[in-house]
Amino acid sequence: MASIDIDDTTDQYLEFAANVGGVTKGQIVAQLVAAARTRAKPPLESKESDQNAVAIHVDYDGHRTRAQFVPGPGRIEITDGPLAGMTFRTPSEAARAVVGHYKPTVSPHRNGWVFWIITANGEPLQSIRHSRP
């Protein structure tokens, strides 16, 4: 049987989630991994619209996650950290992945348009929502 090392706080979170769900800690981890795989999309081929990508980031739970917003399709591509390489169809889908990764016991529902910050000017992604193609 494989094992993983986790800190005491994470163990307490897993214990809590397992008790609430009536499952084992291992089943909680398996459910989280399965959910993350379902949400994550493989990186898409670079297209002309990618030249207009906007650098964005979020500081959540003491961690900065960098990404790029690709106008047109409106997708988010995570560029660093534990979620690097994941592509999401919407800003909110990407925000839920970040929250779910760092705080799995917290409701991950977020409005991605206000969650993500444009790196160049510090404005929320919402500020360019309707001004880009």
OpenMM code with the backbone's topology and positions (N, CA, C; nanometers):
from openmm import Vec3, app, unit

residues = "MET ALA SER ILE ASP ILE ASP ASP THR THR ASP GLN TYR LEU GLU PHE ALA ALA ASN VAL GLY GLY VAL THR LYS GLY GLN ILE VAL ALA GLN LEU VAL ALA ALA ALA ARG THR ARG ALA LYS PRO PRO LEU GLU SER LYS GLU SER ASP GLN ASN ALA VAL ALA ILE HIS VAL ASP TYR ASP GLY HIS ARG THR ARG ALA GLN PHE VAL PRO GLY PRO GLY ARG ILE GLU ILE THR ASP GLY PRO LEU ALA GLY MET THR PHE ARG THR PRO SER GLU ALA ALA ARG ALA VAL VAL GLY HIS TYR LYS PRO THR VAL SER PRO HIS ARG ASN GLY TRP VAL PHE TRP ILE ILE THR ALA ASN GLY GLU PRO LEU GLN SER ILE ARG HIS SER ARG PRO".split()
positions = [
    Vec3(0.0847, -0.1180, 0.0000),
    Vec3(0.0000, 0.0000, 0.0000),
    Vec3(0.0890, 0.1239, 0.0000),
    Vec3(0.0586, 0.2170, -0.0867),
    Vec3(0.1340, 0.3424, -0.0940),
    Vec3(0.0941, 0.4334, 0.0213),
    Vec3(0.1836, 0.5240, 0.0586),
    Vec3(0.1526, 0.6202, 0.1635),
    Vec3(0.2065, 0.7563, 0.1230),
    Vec3(0.1512, 0.8597, 0.1836),
    Vec3(0.1981, 0.9948, 0.1598),
    Vec3(0.2231, 1.0620, 0.2937),
    Vec3(0.3159, 1.1568, 0.2963),
    Vec3(0.3422, 1.2341, 0.4165),
    Vec3(0.2608, 1.3624, 0.4109),
    Vec3(0.1879, 1.3895, 0.5181),
    Vec3(0.1103, 1.5130, 0.5270),
    Vec3(0.1332, 1.5739, 0.6642),
    Vec3(0.1110, 1.7038, 0.6742),
    Vec3(0.1283, 1.7694, 0.8038),
    Vec3(0.0039, 1.7460, 0.8902),
    Vec3(0.0157, 1.7786, 1.0169),
    Vec3(-0.0929, 1.7535, 1.1128),
    Vec3(-0.2210, 1.8283, 1.0760),
    Vec3(-0.2072, 1.9501, 1.0283),
    Vec3(-0.3255, 2.0287, 0.9916),
    Vec3(-0.4013, 1.9629, 0.8764),
    Vec3(-0.3275, 1.9191, 0.7753),
    Vec3(-0.3904, 1.8523, 0.6613),
    Vec3(-0.4577, 1.7228, 0.7065),
    Vec3(-0.3927, 1.6507, 0.7971),
    Vec3(-0.4514, 1.5276, 0.8499),
    Vec3(-0.5836, 1.5579, 0.9213),
    Vec3(-0.5877, 1.6682, 0.9948),
    Vec3(-0.7108, 1.7060, 1.0644),
    Vec3(-0.8209, 1.7416, 0.9642),
    Vec3(-0.7830, 1.8121, 0.8558),
    Vec3(-0.8808, 1.8447, 0.7507),
    Vec3(-0.9363, 1.7168, 0.6881),
    Vec3(-0.8475, 1.6239, 0.6584),
    Vec3(-0.8905, 1.4983, 0.5970),
    Vec3(-0.9804, 1.4190, 0.6924),
    Vec3(-0.9437, 1.4163, 0.8181),
    Vec3(-1.0249, 1.3460, 0.9184),
    Vec3(-1.1646, 1.4068, 0.9262),
    Vec3(-1.1702, 1.5399, 0.9296),
    Vec3(-1.2986, 1.6091, 0.9346),
    Vec3(-1.3830, 1.5753, 0.8112),
    Vec3(-1.3228, 1.5895, 0.6928),
    Vec3(-1.3953, 1.5627, 0.5677),
    Vec3(-1.4411, 1.4171, 0.5609),
    Vec3(-1.3560, 1.3254, 0.6053),
    Vec3(-1.3916, 1.1836, 0.6048),
    Vec3(-1.5097, 1.1570, 0.6974),
    Vec3(-1.5095, 1.2182, 0.8149),
    Vec3(-1.6209, 1.2001, 0.9087),
    Vec3(-1.7506, 1.2555, 0.8526),
    Vec3(-1.7418, 1.3732, 0.7909),
    Vec3(-1.8616, 1.4344, 0.7330),
    Vec3(-1.9164, 1.3474, 0.6198),
    Vec3(-1.8263, 1.2964, 0.5364),
    Vec3(-1.8677, 1.2173, 0.4210),
    Vec3(-1.8921, 1.0708, 0.4496),
    Vec3(-1.8565, 1.0258, 0.5699),
    Vec3(-1.8752, 0.8851, 0.6033),
    Vec3(-1.7857, 0.7918, 0.5231),
    Vec3(-1.6648, 0.8413, 0.4902),
    Vec3(-1.5687, 0.7628, 0.4127),
    Vec3(-1.4322, 0.7686, 0.4809),
    Vec3(-1.3339, 0.7028, 0.4216),
    Vec3(-1.1990, 0.7072, 0.4769),
    Vec3(-1.1236, 0.8296, 0.4252),
    Vec3(-1.0134, 0.8611, 0.4918),
    Vec3(-0.9288, 0.9721, 0.4457),
    Vec3(-0.8771, 0.9440, 0.3048),
    Vec3(-0.8418, 0.8207, 0.2774),
    Vec3(-0.7946, 0.7831, 0.1441),
    Vec3(-0.8997, 0.8063, 0.0376),
    Vec3(-1.0253, 0.7783, 0.0714),
    Vec3(-1.1332, 0.8006, -0.0243),
    Vec3(-1.1539, 0.9502, -0.0492),
    Vec3(-1.1333, 1.0315, 0.0537),
    Vec3(-1.1425, 1.1773, 0.0363),
    Vec3(-1.0364, 1.2231, -0.0636),
    Vec3(-0.9135, 1.1782, -0.0442),
    Vec3(-0.8052, 1.2162, -0.1356),
    Vec3(-0.8379, 1.1688, -0.2771),
    Vec3(-0.8845, 1.0461, -0.2911),
    Vec3(-0.9183, 0.9929, -0.4237),
    Vec3(-1.0282, 1.0761, -0.4898),
    Vec3(-1.1282, 1.1187, -0.4111),
    Vec3(-1.2361, 1.2013, -0.4660),
    Vec3(-1.1838, 1.3370, -0.5124),
    Vec3(-1.0928, 1.3958, -0.4337),
    Vec3(-1.0352, 1.5251, -0.4713),
    Vec3(-0.9548, 1.5141, -0.5999),
    Vec3(-0.8760, 1.4091, -0.6121),
    Vec3(-0.7958, 1.3890, -0.7333),
    Vec3(-0.8865, 1.3665, -0.8532),
    Vec3(-0.9894, 1.2840, -0.8363),
    Vec3(-1.0823, 1.2588, -0.9467),
    Vec3(-1.1526, 1.3868, -0.9898),
    Vec3(-1.1932, 1.4695, -0.8932),
    Vec3(-1.2600, 1.5954, -0.9265),
    Vec3(-1.1650, 1.6898, -0.9995),
    Vec3(-1.0403, 1.6954, -0.9551),
    Vec3(-0.9423, 1.7824, -1.0204),
    Vec3(-0.9160, 1.7369, -1.1636),
    Vec3(-0.9081, 1.6077, -1.1838),
    Vec3(-0.8855, 1.5558, -1.3199),
    Vec3(-1.0021, 1.5884, -1.4111),
    Vec3(-1.1227, 1.5842, -1.3565),
    Vec3(-1.2418, 1.6141, -1.4355),
    Vec3(-1.2446, 1.7603, -1.4769),
    Vec3(-1.2052, 1.8491, -1.3833),
    Vec3(-1.2080, 1.9930, -1.4119),
    Vec3(-1.0954, 2.0363, -1.5042),
    Vec3(-0.9803, 1.9732, -1.4927),
    Vec3(-0.8633, 2.0152, -1.5688),
    Vec3(-0.8761, 1.9711, -1.7140),
    Vec3(-0.8342, 2.0560, -1.7993),
    Vec3(-0.8329, 2.0253, -1.9419),
    Vec3(-0.6877, 2.0213, -1.9873),
    Vec3(-0.6547, 1.9367, -2.0828),
    Vec3(-0.5169, 1.9369, -2.1309),
    Vec3(-0.4858, 2.0703, -2.1963),
    Vec3(-0.3597, 2.1139, -2.1923),
    Vec3(-0.3247, 2.2392, -2.2581),
    Vec3(-0.3673, 2.2363, -2.4040),
    Vec3(-0.4254, 2.3463, -2.4477),
    Vec3(-0.4692, 2.3547, -2.5856),
    Vec3(-0.3548, 2.4003, -2.6739),
    Vec3(-0.3630, 2.3655, -2.7996),
    Vec3(-0.2622, 2.4109, -2.8944),
    Vec3(-0.2625, 2.5627, -2.8999),
    Vec3(-0.1454, 2.6198, -2.9122),
    Vec3(-0.1344, 2.7645, -2.9205),
    Vec3(-0.2017, 2.8135, -3.0484),
    Vec3(-0.2814, 2.9159, -3.0357),
    Vec3(-0.3521, 2.9728, -3.1496),
    Vec3(-0.3167, 3.1198, -3.1611),
    Vec3(-0.3605, 3.1824, -3.2683),
    Vec3(-0.3327, 3.3240, -3.2868),
    Vec3(-0.3826, 3.4070, -3.1698),
    Vec3(-0.4986, 3.3710, -3.1136),
    Vec3(-0.5551, 3.4498, -3.0044),
    Vec3(-0.4656, 3.4475, -2.8810),
    Vec3(-0.3791, 3.3454, -2.8686),
    Vec3(-0.2908, 3.3368, -2.7535),
    Vec3(-0.1915, 3.4527, -2.7500),
    Vec3(-0.1676, 3.5161, -2.8639),
    Vec3(-0.0775, 3.6307, -2.8672),
    Vec3(-0.1353, 3.7470, -2.7870),
    Vec3(-0.2649, 3.7462, -2.7662),
    Vec3(-0.3311, 3.8514, -2.6890),
    Vec3(-0.3505, 3.8116, -2.5427),
    Vec3(-0.2873, 3.7045, -2.4994),
    Vec3(-0.3049, 3.6562, -2.3624),
    Vec3(-0.2654, 3.7646, -2.2622),
    Vec3(-0.3394, 3.7681, -2.1532),
    Vec3(-0.3185, 3.8668, -2.0476),
    Vec3(-0.2635, 3.7944, -1.9250),
    Vec3(-0.1508, 3.8414, -1.8745),
    Vec3(-0.0932, 3.7822, -1.7528),
    Vec3(-0.1814, 3.8178, -1.6336),
    Vec3(-0.2193, 3.7160, -1.5568),
    Vec3(-0.3020, 3.7359, -1.4386),
    Vec3(-0.2428, 3.6557, -1.3233),
    Vec3(-0.2908, 3.6836, -1.2038),
    Vec3(-0.2470, 3.6076, -1.0870),
    Vec3(-0.3519, 3.6181, -0.9780),
    Vec3(-0.3355, 3.5360, -0.8764),
    Vec3(-0.4171, 3.5466, -0.7570),
    Vec3(-0.3290, 3.5105, -0.6383),
    Vec3(-0.3480, 3.5812, -0.5281),
    Vec3(-0.2828, 3.5480, -0.4020),
    Vec3(-0.3906, 3.4869, -0.3147),
    Vec3(-0.3769, 3.3580, -0.2882),
    Vec3(-0.4785, 3.2883, -0.2095),
    Vec3(-0.4121, 3.1998, -0.1054),
    Vec3(-0.4522, 3.2136, 0.0170),
    Vec3(-0.4018, 3.1328, 0.1287),
    Vec3(-0.2492, 3.1379, 0.1365),
    Vec3(-0.1931, 3.2559, 0.1104),
    Vec3(-0.0486, 3.2736, 0.1204),
    Vec3(0.0306, 3.2232, 0.0008),
    Vec3(-0.0375, 3.1888, -0.1067),
    Vec3(0.0294, 3.1368, -0.2261),
    Vec3(-0.0105, 3.2201, -0.3475),
    Vec3(0.0865, 3.2555, -0.4298),
    Vec3(0.0562, 3.3251, -0.5551),
    Vec3(0.0504, 3.2214, -0.6662),
    Vec3(-0.0554, 3.2274, -0.7424),
    Vec3(-0.0720, 3.1421, -0.8599),
    Vec3(-0.0756, 3.2338, -0.9812),
    Vec3(0.0132, 3.2090, -1.0754),
    Vec3(0.0180, 3.2876, -1.1984),
    Vec3(-0.0493, 3.2107, -1.3113),
    Vec3(-0.1117, 3.2878, -1.3998),
    Vec3(-0.1845, 3.2270, -1.5104),
    Vec3(-0.1907, 3.3267, -1.6247),
    Vec3(-0.2544, 3.2837, -1.7312),
    Vec3(-0.2832, 3.3771, -1.8393),
    Vec3(-0.4278, 3.3578, -1.8828),
    Vec3(-0.4892, 3.4702, -1.9132),
    Vec3(-0.6252, 3.4728, -1.9635),
    Vec3(-0.6162, 3.4880, -2.1143),
    Vec3(-0.6792, 3.3966, -2.1863),
    Vec3(-0.6763, 3.4024, -2.3322),
    Vec3(-0.8119, 3.4531, -2.3800),
    Vec3(-0.8161, 3.5806, -2.4255),
    Vec3(-0.9417, 3.6370, -2.4738),
    Vec3(-0.9962, 3.5565, -2.5915),
    Vec3(-1.1193, 3.5785, -2.6207),
    Vec3(-1.1837, 3.5015, -2.7275),
    Vec3(-1.2479, 3.3800, -2.6633),
    Vec3(-1.1690, 3.2726, -2.6498),
    Vec3(-1.2291, 3.1577, -2.5817),
    Vec3(-1.2506, 3.1842, -2.4326),
    Vec3(-1.1769, 3.2801, -2.3763),
    Vec3(-1.1919, 3.3135, -2.2349),
    Vec3(-1.1318, 3.2132, -2.1403),
    Vec3(-1.0410, 3.1327, -2.1893),
    Vec3(-0.9843, 3.0286, -2.1034),
    Vec3(-0.8719, 3.0819, -2.0152),
    Vec3(-0.8449, 3.0087, -1.9100),
    Vec3(-0.7377, 3.0391, -1.8157),
    Vec3(-0.6374, 2.9251, -1.8212),
    Vec3(-0.5112, 2.9606, -1.8366),
    Vec3(-0.4030, 2.8621, -1.8367),
    Vec3(-0.3124, 2.8926, -1.7185),
    Vec3(-0.3038, 2.7995, -1.6237),
    Vec3(-0.2185, 2.8175, -1.5062),
    Vec3(-0.0736, 2.7970, -1.5510),
    Vec3(0.0140, 2.8917, -1.5154),
    Vec3(0.1514, 2.8866, -1.5651),
    Vec3(0.2555, 2.8501, -1.4611),
    Vec3(0.2184, 2.8482, -1.3318),
    Vec3(0.3163, 2.8062, -1.2322),
    Vec3(0.2473, 2.7465, -1.1108),
    Vec3(0.3270, 2.6922, -1.0203),
    Vec3(0.2731, 2.6329, -0.8993),
    Vec3(0.2230, 2.4917, -0.9217),
    Vec3(0.1572, 2.4368, -0.8212),
    Vec3(0.1129, 2.2977, -0.8279),
    Vec3(0.0109, 2.2692, -0.9382),
    Vec3(-0.0575, 2.3713, -0.9853),
    Vec3(-0.1580, 2.3521, -1.0905),
    Vec3(-0.1057, 2.3887, -1.2293),
    Vec3(0.0241, 2.4155, -1.2395),
    Vec3(0.0844, 2.4561, -1.3678),
    Vec3(0.0504, 2.3559, -1.4771),
    Vec3(0.0170, 2.4111, -1.5940),
    Vec3(-0.0149, 2.3277, -1.7096),
    Vec3(-0.1630, 2.2975, -1.7236),
    Vec3(-0.2401, 2.3281, -1.6224),
    Vec3(-0.3846, 2.3029, -1.6310),
    Vec3(-0.4517, 2.4184, -1.7044),
    Vec3(-0.5518, 2.3834, -1.7830),
    Vec3(-0.6274, 2.4815, -1.8602),
    Vec3(-0.7738, 2.4676, -1.8225),
    Vec3(-0.8397, 2.5807, -1.8040),
    Vec3(-0.9788, 2.5811, -1.7624),
    Vec3(-1.0613, 2.6644, -1.8597),
    Vec3(-1.1839, 2.6255, -1.8789),
    Vec3(-1.2710, 2.6920, -1.9762),
    Vec3(-1.3140, 2.8309, -1.9334),
    Vec3(-1.3184, 2.8554, -1.8021),
    Vec3(-1.3661, 2.9844, -1.7523),
    Vec3(-1.2796, 3.0313, -1.6354),
    Vec3(-1.2801, 3.1612, -1.6076),
    Vec3(-1.2085, 3.2105, -1.4905),
    Vec3(-1.2611, 3.1496, -1.3600),
    Vec3(-1.3911, 3.1287, -1.3503),
    Vec3(-1.4481, 3.0725, -1.2270),
    Vec3(-1.4060, 2.9275, -1.2072),
    Vec3(-1.3993, 2.8516, -1.3142),
    Vec3(-1.3542, 2.7129, -1.3056),
    Vec3(-1.2098, 2.7078, -1.2538),
    Vec3(-1.1253, 2.7979, -1.3038),
    Vec3(-0.9863, 2.8041, -1.2584),
    Vec3(-0.9784, 2.8489, -1.1127),
    Vec3(-1.0626, 2.9440, -1.0741),
    Vec3(-1.0645, 2.9915, -0.9351),
    Vec3(-1.1029, 2.8776, -0.8407),
    Vec3(-1.2024, 2.7988, -0.8796),
    Vec3(-1.2437, 2.6853, -0.7965),
    Vec3(-1.1300, 2.5852, -0.7798),
    Vec3(-1.0507, 2.5654, -0.8828),
    Vec3(-0.9379, 2.4722, -0.8731),
    Vec3(-0.8332, 2.5225, -0.7740),
    Vec3(-0.8047, 2.6523, -0.7778),
    Vec3(-0.7063, 2.7103, -0.6848),
    Vec3(-0.7559, 2.6971, -0.5411),
    Vec3(-0.8797, 2.7365, -0.5170),
    Vec3(-0.9353, 2.7283, -0.3817),
    Vec3(-0.9392, 2.5822, -0.3360),
    Vec3(-0.9842, 2.4937, -0.4220),
    Vec3(-0.9919, 2.3520, -0.3879),
    Vec3(-0.8568, 2.2915, -0.3578),
    Vec3(-0.7540, 2.3407, -0.4256),
    Vec3(-0.6196, 2.2880, -0.4012),
    Vec3(-0.5664, 2.3326, -0.2658),
    Vec3(-0.5773, 2.4604, -0.2369),
    Vec3(-0.5174, 2.5136, -0.1143),
    Vec3(-0.6052, 2.4991, 0.0099),
    Vec3(-0.7364, 2.4982, -0.0093),
    Vec3(-0.8281, 2.4862, 0.1057),
    Vec3(-0.9419, 2.3914, 0.0687),
    Vec3(-0.9132, 2.2620, 0.0650),
    Vec3(-1.0153, 2.1664, 0.0190),
    Vec3(-1.1396, 2.1594, 0.1068),
    Vec3(-1.1330, 2.2063, 0.2309),
    Vec3(-1.2500, 2.2003, 0.3178),
    Vec3(-1.3389, 2.3236, 0.3071),
    Vec3(-1.2963, 2.4219, 0.2273),
    Vec3(-1.3717, 2.5455, 0.2089),
    Vec3(-1.4503, 2.5346, 0.0784),
    Vec3(-1.5697, 2.5911, 0.0753),
    Vec3(-1.6466, 2.5910, -0.0488),
    Vec3(-1.5647, 2.6607, -0.1571),
    Vec3(-1.5411, 2.5949, -0.2694),
    Vec3(-1.4549, 2.6531, -0.3731),
    Vec3(-1.5247, 2.7523, -0.4654),
    Vec3(-1.6530, 2.7726, -0.4488),
    Vec3(-1.7271, 2.8569, -0.5427),
    Vec3(-1.6819, 3.0021, -0.5339),
    Vec3(-1.6337, 3.0522, -0.6461),
    Vec3(-1.5842, 3.1890, -0.6557),
    Vec3(-1.6229, 3.2455, -0.7918),
    Vec3(-1.6376, 3.3766, -0.7966),
    Vec3(-1.6548, 3.4462, -0.9236),
    Vec3(-1.5146, 3.4726, -0.9764),
    Vec3(-1.4732, 3.3998, -1.0762),
    Vec3(-1.3382, 3.4101, -1.1296),
    Vec3(-1.3046, 3.5466, -1.1872),
    Vec3(-1.4062, 3.6191, -1.2316),
    Vec3(-1.3817, 3.7505, -1.2905),
    Vec3(-1.3312, 3.8503, -1.1868),
    Vec3(-1.3672, 3.8317, -1.0599),
    Vec3(-1.3158, 3.9200, -0.9553),
    Vec3(-1.2050, 3.8530, -0.8740),
    Vec3(-1.1919, 3.7223, -0.8838),
    Vec3(-1.0891, 3.6465, -0.8123),
    Vec3(-0.9506, 3.6727, -0.8716),
    Vec3(-0.9405, 3.6696, -1.0043),
    Vec3(-0.8128, 3.6871, -1.0741),
    Vec3(-0.7800, 3.8350, -1.0904),
    Vec3(-0.6524, 3.8680, -1.0784),
    Vec3(-0.6029, 4.0054, -1.0889),
    Vec3(-0.5132, 4.0171, -1.2119),
    Vec3(-0.5299, 4.1250, -1.2876),
    Vec3(-0.4418, 4.1510, -1.4025),
    Vec3(-0.3072, 4.1954, -1.3462),
    Vec3(-0.2028, 4.1227, -1.3793),
    Vec3(-0.0713, 4.1485, -1.3215),
    Vec3(-0.0183, 4.2866, -1.3577),
    Vec3(-0.0424, 4.3318, -1.4781),
    Vec3(0.0138, 4.4588, -1.5252),
    Vec3(-0.0400, 4.5808, -1.4504),
    Vec3(-0.1682, 4.5747, -1.4070),
    Vec3(-0.2252, 4.6962, -1.3469),
    Vec3(-0.2950, 4.6752, -1.2124),
    Vec3(-0.3030, 4.5517, -1.1645),
    Vec3(-0.3643, 4.5254, -1.0351),
    Vec3(-0.5167, 4.5297, -1.0334),
    Vec3(-0.5768, 4.5429, -1.1506),
    Vec3(-0.7233, 4.5473, -1.1610),
    Vec3(-0.7790, 4.4048, -1.1681),
    Vec3(-0.9042, 4.3855, -1.1249),
    Vec3(-0.9642, 4.2524, -1.1402),
    Vec3(-0.9848, 4.2201, -1.2883),
    Vec3(-0.9821, 4.0942, -1.3199),
    Vec3(-1.0025, 4.0498, -1.4583),
    Vec3(-1.1341, 4.1036, -1.5138),
    Vec3(-1.2313, 4.1233, -1.4270),
    Vec3(-1.3610, 4.1792, -1.4655),
    Vec3(-1.3457, 4.3092, -1.5453),
    Vec3(-1.2410, 4.3858, -1.5162),
    Vec3(-1.2247, 4.5164, -1.5805),
    Vec3(-1.2042, 4.5070, -1.7320),
    Vec3(-1.1662, 4.3916, -1.7825),
    Vec3(-1.1510, 4.3756, -1.9280),
    Vec3(-1.2486, 4.2731, -1.9847),
    Vec3(-1.3418, 4.2312, -1.9050),
    Vec3(-1.4342, 4.1241, -1.9467),
    Vec3(-1.5032, 4.1532, -2.0784),
    Vec3(-1.5530, 4.2725, -2.0980),
    Vec3(-1.6274, 4.3037, -2.2198),
    Vec3(-1.5494, 4.3882, -2.3196),
    Vec3(-1.4260, 4.4213, -2.2869),
    Vec3(-1.3484, 4.5044, -2.3786),
    Vec3(-1.2553, 4.4246, -2.4677),
    Vec3(-1.2461, 4.2947, -2.4464),
    Vec3(-1.1594, 4.2090, -2.5276),
    Vec3(-1.2432, 4.1293, -2.6254),
    Vec3(-1.1828, 4.0890, -2.7384),
    Vec3(-1.2593, 4.0083, -2.8354),
    Vec3(-1.2944, 3.8730, -2.7792),
] * unit.nanometer
topology = app.Topology()
chain = topology.addChain("A")
for resn in residues:
    res = topology.addResidue(resn, chain)
    for name in ("N", "CA", "C"):
        topology.addAtom(name, app.Element.getBySymbol(name[0]), res)
